[in-house]
Amino acid sequence: MGEKATETKQGFRRAGVWLLGIAWLGLVFAGMAIAFTPSPHSPAVGWVLLALAAAIALVTMDRWVKIFPGLLAYGILGSVLSLVDGHAVNHPEVPVSRLDGVVMIVFFTIAAVLSFTFTKRKLHATDRVALFAFVVCFFWQAVAPNLMWVVLGIGFCFLLFAWLYDHFQHRRRRVAHP
């Protein structure tokens, strides 16, 4: 009976975490909609919501970084569907060229591989900045689709820099302490 209760608690905890994640995503989308599109609310309200979402993302980063590669894997799946269908997944009116589809697959695949390395270590300041910058860039490209490749490229560079920094730090420590 005790084992069943523990499993039930874990199930409720997981469901609660997912619901909080969905609520956070709603906070981001509401903030973006209010800040960047015509709205009956002041854009300042949108920026407050975005600042709150940013603070939550920074405080909870040690937890969500563990599922981040999986979320990027959804990006790979969406990119494959866009490549096959020739249009954006949720927007059939937005065409996606074969080249863009392939670039998106490569982008999300490399980003997922790089982000997987963050799950295997304690996050350092460079990791935190890189992950936060990537998330900001990911949502920024939704607001400015004409800058999509530039913004996603910037976010990707942050991830790559953090990975390279950690890689060379480990290498230097191994040489200093054989």
Secondary structure, 3 states (H helix, E strand, C coil): CHHHHHHHHHHHHHHHHHHHHHHHHHHHHHHHHHHHCCCCCCHHHHHHHHHHHHHHHHHCHHHHCCCHHHHHHHHHHHHHHHHHHCEECCEEEEECCHHHHHHHHHHHHHHHHHHHHHCCCCCCHHHHHHHHHHHHHHHHHHHCHHHHHHHHHHHHHHHHHHHHHHHHHHHHHHHHCC
